[in-house]
Protein backbone atom coordinates (compact mmCIF):
# COMPACT_ATOMS: atom_id res chain seq x y z
CA UNK A 1 0.00 0.00 0.00
CA UNK A 2 2.87 2.38 0.73
CA UNK A 3 4.11 2.01 -2.86
CA UNK A 4 0.76 3.32 -4.10
CA UNK A 5 0.76 6.48 -1.99
CA UNK A 6 3.22 8.50 -4.11
CA UNK A 7 1.66 7.80 -7.54
CA UNK A 8 -1.81 8.30 -6.02
CA UNK A 9 -0.67 11.64 -4.60
CA UNK A 10 0.65 12.83 -7.97
CA UNK A 11 -2.46 11.50 -9.69
CA UNK A 12 -4.74 13.53 -7.41
CA UNK A 13 -2.48 16.60 -7.55
CA UNK A 14 -2.29 16.57 -11.35
CA UNK A 15 -6.06 16.13 -11.65
CA UNK A 16 -6.73 19.03 -9.29
CA UNK A 17 -4.35 21.30 -11.22
CA UNK A 18 -5.80 20.40 -14.62
CA UNK A 19 -9.41 20.73 -13.46
CA UNK A 20 -8.57 24.08 -11.84
CA UNK A 21 -7.12 25.32 -15.12
CA UNK A 22 -10.26 24.17 -16.94
CA UNK A 23 -12.50 26.00 -14.46
CA UNK A 24 -10.35 29.12 -14.78
CA UNK A 25 -10.73 29.03 -18.55
CA UNK A 26 -14.51 28.66 -18.13
CA UNK A 27 -14.48 31.84 -16.07
CA UNK A 28 -12.28 33.59 -18.64
CA UNK A 29 -14.66 32.46 -21.42
CA UNK A 30 -17.63 33.95 -19.57
CA UNK A 31 -15.72 37.21 -19.09
CA UNK A 32 -14.70 37.33 -22.77
CA UNK A 33 -18.27 36.63 -23.92
CA UNK A 34 -19.53 39.44 -21.69
CA UNK A 35 -16.80 41.69 -23.09
CA UNK A 36 -17.74 40.84 -26.69
CA UNK A 37 -21.42 41.39 -25.92
CA UNK A 38 -20.55 44.82 -24.55
CA UNK A 39 -18.53 45.63 -27.68
CA UNK A 40 -21.41 44.47 -29.87
CA UNK A 41 -23.85 46.66 -27.93
CA UNK A 42 -21.52 49.64 -28.28
CA UNK A 43 -20.89 49.15 -31.99
CA UNK A 44 -24.53 48.59 -32.93
CA UNK A 45 -25.96 51.48 -30.92
CA UNK A 46 -27.44 54.59 -32.50
CA UNK A 47 -24.65 56.97 -33.56
CA UNK A 48 -24.29 60.15 -31.53
CA UNK A 49 -22.35 63.37 -31.93
CA UNK A 50 -18.62 63.34 -31.29
CA UNK A 51 -18.10 63.89 -27.52
CA UNK A 52 -16.45 67.14 -26.50
CA UNK A 53 -13.94 65.22 -24.36
CA UNK A 54 -13.10 61.86 -25.88
CA UNK A 55 -11.89 59.07 -23.59
CA UNK A 56 -9.92 56.21 -25.23
CA UNK A 57 -11.34 53.71 -22.72
CA UNK A 58 -14.94 54.78 -22.20
CA UNK A 59 -15.49 55.80 -25.83
CA UNK A 60 -13.79 52.85 -27.54
CA UNK A 61 -16.15 51.46 -30.23
CA UNK A 62 -18.59 54.35 -29.64
CA UNK A 63 -20.76 54.89 -32.76
CA UNK A 64 -20.66 58.53 -33.86
CA UNK A 65 -21.68 60.66 -36.83
CA UNK A 66 -19.76 63.76 -37.87
CA UNK A 67 -20.21 66.33 -40.61
CA UNK A 68 -17.40 68.32 -42.13
CA UNK A 69 -14.70 68.11 -44.76
CA UNK A 70 -12.30 65.32 -45.70
CA UNK A 71 -8.93 67.03 -46.09
CA UNK A 72 -6.13 66.17 -48.49
CA UNK A 73 -3.69 65.17 -45.72
CA UNK A 74 -3.72 61.38 -45.48
CA UNK A 75 -1.79 58.35 -44.31
CA UNK A 76 -1.37 55.12 -46.28
CA UNK A 77 -1.36 52.02 -44.13
CA UNK A 78 -0.43 48.66 -45.65
CA UNK A 79 -3.10 46.07 -44.89
CA UNK A 80 -4.88 43.11 -46.45
CA UNK A 81 -8.40 41.91 -47.07
CA UNK A 82 -9.66 38.38 -47.55
CA UNK A 83 -11.03 38.98 -51.07
CA UNK A 84 -8.47 41.39 -52.53
CA UNK A 85 -5.22 40.68 -50.70
CA UNK A 86 -2.76 43.52 -50.20
CA UNK A 87 -4.42 46.93 -49.97
CA UNK A 88 -3.82 50.32 -48.40
CA UNK A 89 -5.99 51.76 -45.67
CA UNK A 90 -6.54 55.47 -46.18
CA UNK A 91 -6.53 57.51 -42.98
CA UNK A 92 -7.38 61.15 -43.70
CA UNK A 93 -7.54 64.28 -41.63
CA UNK A 94 -11.17 65.31 -41.18
CA UNK A 95 -12.30 68.78 -40.11
CA UNK A 96 -15.70 68.79 -38.45
CA UNK A 97 -18.29 71.52 -38.86
CA UNK A 98 -17.30 72.71 -35.39
CA UNK A 99 -13.68 73.17 -36.47
CA UNK A 100 -12.18 70.09 -34.82
CA UNK A 101 -9.64 67.96 -36.66
CA UNK A 102 -9.79 64.20 -36.17
CA UNK A 103 -8.53 61.10 -37.99
CA UNK A 104 -10.87 59.25 -40.34
CA UNK A 105 -10.03 55.68 -41.38
CA UNK A 106 -12.01 55.75 -44.62
CA UNK A 107 -11.33 52.15 -45.68
CA UNK A 108 -9.17 50.59 -48.36
CA UNK A 109 -7.96 51.12 -51.91
CA UNK A 110 -5.99 48.83 -54.19
CA UNK A 111 -2.23 49.18 -54.00
CA UNK A 112 -2.05 50.80 -57.42
CA UNK A 113 -4.44 53.53 -56.22
CA UNK A 114 -2.31 54.45 -53.23
CA UNK A 115 -1.33 57.86 -54.61
CA UNK A 116 -4.55 58.72 -56.43
CA UNK A 117 -5.47 62.41 -56.26
CA UNK A 118 -9.30 62.15 -56.37
CA UNK A 119 -9.91 61.44 -52.70
CA UNK A 120 -10.10 64.93 -51.14
CA UNK A 121 -11.02 67.53 -50.17
CA UNK A 122 -14.75 66.85 -50.06
CA UNK A 123 -17.61 67.72 -47.74
CA UNK A 124 -19.21 64.61 -46.24
CA UNK A 125 -21.05 63.13 -43.32
CA UNK A 126 -19.23 60.14 -41.86
CA UNK A 127 -20.75 57.48 -39.64
CA UNK A 128 -18.60 54.93 -37.84
CA UNK A 129 -16.98 53.89 -34.59
CA UNK A 130 -14.23 55.45 -32.52
CA UNK A 131 -11.28 53.13 -32.04
CA UNK A 132 -7.77 53.00 -30.66
CA UNK A 133 -6.26 49.88 -32.28
CA UNK A 134 -3.43 47.99 -30.62
CA UNK A 135 -1.68 46.59 -33.67
CA UNK A 136 1.99 46.89 -32.82
CA UNK A 137 4.07 44.01 -31.47
CA UNK A 138 7.75 43.06 -31.58
CA UNK A 139 7.39 41.85 -35.20
CA UNK A 140 5.75 45.01 -36.58
CA UNK A 141 8.09 47.17 -38.69
CA UNK A 142 8.43 50.83 -37.84
CA UNK A 143 6.19 53.12 -39.87
CA UNK A 144 8.00 54.68 -42.84
CA UNK A 145 6.66 58.19 -42.37
CA UNK A 146 8.80 59.71 -45.11
CA UNK A 147 7.57 57.27 -47.74
CA UNK A 148 4.06 57.35 -46.24
CA UNK A 149 3.92 53.59 -45.79
CA UNK A 150 2.61 52.71 -42.37
CA UNK A 151 2.31 49.26 -40.79
CA UNK A 152 0.28 49.99 -37.64
CA UNK A 153 -2.40 52.51 -36.76
CA UNK A 154 -0.57 54.30 -33.96
CA UNK A 155 -3.21 56.90 -33.17
CA UNK A 156 -0.91 59.32 -31.35
CA UNK A 157 1.72 59.16 -34.10
CA UNK A 158 -0.88 59.57 -36.86
CA UNK A 159 -2.44 62.51 -35.03
CA UNK A 160 0.93 64.19 -34.71
CA UNK A 161 1.64 63.59 -38.40
CA UNK A 162 -1.70 65.03 -39.60
CA UNK A 163 -2.04 67.65 -36.86
CA UNK A 164 -5.31 66.28 -35.46
CA UNK A 165 -6.73 65.20 -32.14
CA UNK A 166 -5.72 61.63 -31.18
CA UNK A 167 -9.20 60.45 -32.17
CA UNK A 168 -9.70 57.82 -34.88
CA UNK A 169 -13.07 57.26 -36.55
CA UNK A 170 -13.40 53.96 -38.43
CA UNK A 171 -15.84 54.87 -41.18
CA UNK A 172 -18.82 52.63 -41.77
CA UNK A 173 -20.90 54.90 -44.00
CA UNK A 174 -20.16 58.06 -45.96
CA UNK A 175 -22.24 60.50 -47.95
CA UNK A 176 -19.47 61.02 -50.51
CA UNK A 177 -20.65 60.70 -54.10
CA UNK A 178 -18.81 57.91 -55.91
CA UNK A 179 -16.62 57.37 -52.87
CA UNK A 180 -13.13 56.33 -54.06
CA UNK A 181 -12.44 54.40 -50.86
CA UNK A 182 -14.25 51.24 -49.77
CA UNK A 183 -15.13 51.37 -46.05
CA UNK A 184 -13.64 48.67 -43.85
CA UNK A 185 -15.86 48.85 -40.75
CA UNK A 186 -14.72 47.64 -37.38
CA UNK A 187 -16.00 44.23 -36.27
CA UNK A 188 -15.32 41.56 -33.65
CA UNK A 189 -13.48 39.20 -35.99
CA UNK A 190 -10.08 40.42 -34.85
CA UNK A 191 -10.86 39.87 -31.17
CA UNK A 192 -9.86 36.29 -30.30
CA UNK A 193 -12.04 34.10 -28.10
CA UNK A 194 -10.25 30.75 -27.91
CA UNK A 195 -11.19 29.92 -24.33
CA UNK A 196 -13.56 27.08 -25.27
CA UNK A 197 -10.66 25.27 -26.93
CA UNK A 198 -8.60 25.71 -23.76
CA UNK A 199 -11.50 24.43 -21.62
CA UNK A 200 -11.73 21.28 -23.72
CA UNK A 201 -7.95 20.87 -23.64
CA UNK A 202 -7.56 21.14 -19.85
CA UNK A 203 -10.57 18.97 -19.00
CA UNK A 204 -9.50 16.47 -21.63
CA UNK A 205 -6.03 16.31 -20.12
CA UNK A 206 -7.60 15.85 -16.68
CA UNK A 207 -9.54 12.83 -17.93
CA UNK A 208 -6.41 11.38 -19.53
CA UNK A 209 -4.44 12.01 -16.32
CA UNK A 210 -7.05 10.18 -14.22
CA UNK A 211 -7.13 7.28 -16.67
CA UNK A 212 -3.33 7.02 -16.70
CA UNK A 213 -3.17 7.17 -12.89
CA UNK A 214 -5.75 4.41 -12.51
CA UNK A 215 -3.99 2.30 -15.13
CA UNK A 216 -0.63 2.77 -13.40
CA UNK A 217 -2.07 1.91 -9.96
CA UNK A 218 -3.74 -1.18 -11.38
CA UNK A 219 -0.50 -2.32 -13.00
CA UNK A 220 1.37 -1.83 -9.72
CA UNK A 221 -1.17 -3.93 -7.83
CA UNK A 222 -1.01 -6.69 -10.44
CA UNK A 223 2.78 -6.63 -10.30
CA UNK A 224 2.72 -6.86 -6.51
CA UNK A 225 0.30 -9.82 -6.58
CA UNK A 226 2.43 -11.57 -9.17
CA UNK A 227 5.52 -11.20 -6.99
CA UNK A 228 3.67 -12.54 -3.94
CA UNK A 229 2.55 -15.75 -5.71
Number of C-alpha atoms within 10 A of each C-alpha: 8 6 11 13 11 11 16 16 12 13 20 15 11 17 21 13 13 20 18 15 18 23 15 16 20 17 14 17 19 14 12 17 14 12 12 16 13 12 17 14 13 17 21 13 14 11 16 13 11 19 10 7 7 14 11 15 9 8 18 18 25 23 24 22 19 21 19 18 20 26 18 16 15 22 24 25 22 20 16 14 11 6 6 9 10 15 20 24 28 22 24 26 28 31 20 19 13 9 10 13 22 21 27 25 30 26 19 25 22 15 15 9 14 19 11 10 9 11 17 16 15 15 18 17 18 25 22 29 27 26 20 19 12 10 10 13 8 5 6 10 11 11 17 12 13 7 8 15 16 21 19 20 22 17 19 14 14 24 18 11 14 21 14 20 17 19 21 29 29 26 25 19 16 19 12 15 9 6 12 16 19 17 20 17 16 17 12 12 7 7 9 9 14 12 19 14 11 16 22 14 15 21 18 14 17 23 15 13 18 16 13 13 20 15 11 16 18 13 12 16 14 12 11 13 10 9 8 7 5
